Amino acid sequence: MERGKVKKKGKGKELEKEKIREKGKEKEKKEVEKGKIKDKEKEKGKEKGKEEKSKSKEEEKRKEGETEKEKEQFKGEEKDNSVMANPLLEPPEKNNHILVLGLDGAGKTSVLHSLALNRVQHSKAPTQGFNAVRINTEDSQMEFLEIGGSEPFRAYWEMYVSKGTLLIFVVDSADHNRLPEAKKHLHQLTETNPIIPLVVFANKQDLKAAYHITDIHEALALSEVGNDRKMFLFGTQVTENGSEIPSIMQDAKDLIAHLAADVQ
């Protein structure tokens, strides 16, 4: 009897050991599975990192391509017989510039850039300071100076018009309420320099509310600016961005070049 009990006890211990071994194997399996999952996650992370790097490189290449296109476009603009200068925050030294003046919002920058590039180029914001532009034609080189039309910059208008070779005055033909203000400033400028040739751009003629050039002539009292002065009035507009400038603007450009050559 005692031996039978010992055998049973021995078997019981073996069963316990077997159970412990089974539990150990299961634990090992779970650890292996966990390790595999971690490895998969690492692989996914690596793949994701590669994809992000690849996307980043593609984005960099795309941006580089756009930059190159912009450079080529700028070079093309320079080849178009025109050199555009950056806006100047400080007033340049007084010189014999062709002045481009007018109230803020009249479209001075758009007109000037369109003349320089021979295609319509809208400005994004009003000039805050001074904008120097050089336009090269077949026979000459013209230096333009646009001065901002907002109140703080108007004090410079008379300072520069006294030394200017030609005055281009731009008005918004559709802004009826501000035409008396434009008239006042224009007459002050012509009194400051009684002999400077004057070219008036009645701009934004494409708008429904725009006054006809005969109405602009009357609203600005252009008949009073002096009979001995060379004075010209053009109805202008800059519509579709990137299109060729209208023939009337090309005519104005040719006239400006002719007047500038006579003064020099």
Summary of the structure (lengths in Angstrom):
residues: 264
radius of gyration: 38.6
end to end distance: 137.0
largest distance: 145.9
contacts: 750
relative contact order: 0.11
helix: 54%
strand: 17%
